[in-house]
Amino acid sequence: MALMITDECINCDVCEPECPNEAISPGEEIYEIDPGKCTECVGHYDTPQCVEVCPVDCIPKDPDHVESEDQLMQKYQKLVQG
């Protein structure tokens, strides 16, 4: 399951550089996560790094992009292979 950023985001800029897949980018009002690139850090880390650094706890799992850990690993492998 990809992650998402809620409207509680304060645009503090700490999540974007932590994403190993470059899935986080500034949106019109708040940061956004590209579900096509988000692997919840599977393949890189044990926990999602954006969630670890977020000071306002505004990065939950995205219910519109449900994926198993195996699917996230497959996505990771495709992303690193280019």
Phi and psi in degrees as GROMACS dihedral restraints (atoms count N, CA, C in turn):
[ dihedral_restraints ]
;  ai    aj    ak    al  type     phi  dphi    fc
    3     4     5     6     1   -71.0    20    10
    4     5     6     7     1   162.5    20    10
    6     7     8     9     1   -97.6    20    10
    7     8     9    10     1   167.5    20    10
    9    10    11    12     1  -141.5    20    10
   10    11    12    13     1   159.8    20    10
   12    13    14    15     1  -111.2    20    10
   13    14    15    16     1   126.6    20    10
   15    16    17    18     1   -86.4    20    10
   16    17    18    19     1   172.6    20    10
   18    19    20    21     1   -72.8    20    10
   19    20    21    22     1     3.3    20    10
   21    22    23    24     1   -79.5    20    10
   22    23    24    25     1    -6.0    20    10
   24    25    26    27     1   -57.2    20    10
   25    26    27    28     1   135.5    20    10
   27    28    29    30     1  -105.8    20    10
   28    29    30    31     1    12.1    20    10
   30    31    32    33     1    54.3    20    10
   31    32    33    34     1    45.0    20    10
   33    34    35    36     1   -80.8    20    10
   34    35    36    37     1    -9.8    20    10
   36    37    38    39     1    74.2    20    10
   37    38    39    40     1     8.6    20    10
   39    40    41    42     1   -83.3    20    10
   40    41    42    43     1   -24.9    20    10
   42    43    44    45     1   -76.3    20    10
   43    44    45    46     1   -41.1    20    10
   45    46    47    48     1   -54.0    20    10
   46    47    48    49     1   -51.5    20    10
   48    49    50    51     1   -70.6    20    10
   49    50    51    52     1   -14.7    20    10
   51    52    53    54     1   -81.7    20    10
   52    53    54    55     1   -17.3    20    10
   54    55    56    57     1   -77.0    20    10
   55    56    57    58     1   116.0    20    10
   57    58    59    60     1   -71.6    20    10
   58    59    60    61     1   -17.0    20    10
   60    61    62    63     1  -100.2    20    10
   61    62    63    64     1     1.9    20    10
   63    64    65    66     1    54.1    20    10
   64    65    66    67     1    40.8    20    10
   66    67    68    69     1   -87.1    20    10
   67    68    69    70     1   -12.8    20    10
   69    70    71    72     1  -102.6    20    10
   70    71    72    73     1   132.6    20    10
   72    73    74    75     1  -146.6    20    10
   73    74    75    76     1   158.5    20    10
   75    76    77    78     1   -66.8    20    10
   76    77    78    79     1   132.8    20    10
   78    79    80    81     1   -99.8    20    10
   79    80    81    82     1  -167.0    20    10
   81    82    83    84     1   -62.6    20    10
   82    83    84    85     1   -42.9    20    10
   84    85    86    87     1  -118.2    20    10
   85    86    87    88     1   -37.2    20    10
   87    88    89    90     1  -136.6    20    10
   88    89    90    91     1   170.5    20    10
   90    91    92    93     1   -66.4    20    10
   91    92    93    94     1   153.1    20    10
   93    94    95    96     1  -130.2    20    10
   94    95    96    97     1   153.1    20    10
   96    97    98    99     1  -114.5    20    10
   97    98    99   100     1   127.5    20    10
   99   100   101   102     1   -79.1    20    10
  100   101   102   103     1   111.6    20    10
  102   103   104   105     1   -64.6    20    10
  103   104   105   106     1   -19.9    20    10
  105   106   107   108     1   -74.0    20    10
  106   107   108   109     1   -18.0    20    10
  108   109   110   111     1  -110.2    20    10
  109   110   111   112     1   -18.4    20    10
  111   112   113   114     1   -78.0    20    10
  112   113   114   115     1   122.6    20    10
  114   115   116   117     1  -114.5    20    10
  115   116   117   118     1    14.3    20    10
  117   118   119   120     1    55.4    20    10
  118   119   120   121     1    28.7    20    10
  120   121   122   123     1    68.4    20    10
  121   122   123   124     1    10.3    20    10
  123   124   125   126     1   -59.2    20    10
  124   125   126   127     1   132.6    20    10
  126   127   128   129     1    95.7    20    10
  127   128   129   130     1   -20.8    20    10
  129   130   131   132     1  -112.9    20    10
  130   131   132   133     1   -52.4    20    10
  132   133   134   135     1  -137.3    20    10
  133   134   135   136     1   166.8    20    10
  135   136   137   138     1   -77.2    20    10
  136   137   138   139     1   -24.8    20    10
  138   139   140   141     1  -135.1    20    10
  139   140   141   142     1   152.9    20    10
  141   142   143   144     1   -61.4    20    10
  142   143   144   145     1   121.4    20    10
  144   145   146   147     1   -68.5    20    10
  145   146   147   148     1   -33.2    20    10
  147   148   149   150     1   -63.9    20    10
  148   149   150   151     1   -39.0    20    10
  150   151   152   153     1   -65.9    20    10
  151   152   153   154     1   -39.6    20    10
  153   154   155   156     1   -60.9    20    10
  154   155   156   157     1   -38.6    20    10
  156   157   158   159     1   -95.0    20    10
  157   158   159   160     1   -13.2    20    10
  159   160   161   162     1   -65.5    20    10
  160   161   162   163     1   121.2    20    10
  162   163   164   165     1   -78.8    20    10
  163   164   165   166     1   -13.5    20    10
  165   166   167   168     1  -115.8    20    10
  166   167   168   169     1     6.4    20    10
  168   169   170   171     1    54.6    20    10
  169   170   171   172     1    54.5    20    10
  171   172   173   174     1  -116.1    20    10
  172   173   174   175     1    25.3    20    10
  174   175   176   177     1  -125.1    20    10
  175   176   177   178     1    81.2    20    10
  177   178   179   180     1   -88.5    20    10
  178   179   180   181     1   175.7    20    10
  180   181   182   183     1   -69.1    20    10
  181   182   183   184     1   143.8    20    10
  183   184   185   186     1   -88.5    20    10
  184   185   186   187     1   110.8    20    10
  186   187   188   189     1   -65.2    20    10
  187   188   189   190     1   -15.6    20    10
  189   190   191   192     1   -85.1    20    10
  190   191   192   193     1    -6.0    20    10
  192   193   194   195     1  -135.3    20    10
  193   194   195   196     1    66.8    20    10
  195   196   197   198     1   -78.4    20    10
  196   197   198   199     1   126.2    20    10
  198   199   200   201     1  -142.3    20    10
  199   200   201   202     1   146.1    20    10
  201   202   203   204     1   -80.5    20    10
  202   203   204   205     1   169.0    20    10
  204   205   206   207     1   -61.7    20    10
  205   206   207   208     1   -36.7    20    10
  207   208   209   210     1   -63.3    20    10
  208   209   210   211     1   -42.2    20    10
  210   211   212   213     1   -64.9    20    10
  211   212   213   214     1   -39.4    20    10
  213   214   215   216     1   -64.1    20    10
  214   215   216   217     1   -38.9    20    10
  216   217   218   219     1   -66.2    20    10
  217   218   219   220     1   -39.4    20    10
  219   220   221   222     1   -63.4    20    10
  220   221   222   223     1   -41.3    20    10
  222   223   224   225     1   -63.4    20    10
  223   224   225   226     1   -44.2    20    10
  225   226   227   228     1   -56.4    20    10
  226   227   228   229     1   -47.6    20    10
  228   229   230   231     1   -62.3    20    10
  229   230   231   232     1   -38.8    20    10
  231   232   233   234     1   -65.3    20    10
  232   233   234   235     1   -39.7    20    10
  234   235   236   237     1   -66.6    20    10
  235   236   237   238     1   -40.3    20    10
  237   238   239   240     1   -77.8    20    10
  238   239   240   241     1   -22.2    20    10
  240   241   242   243     1   -79.8    20    10
  241   242   243   244     1   -17.6    20    10
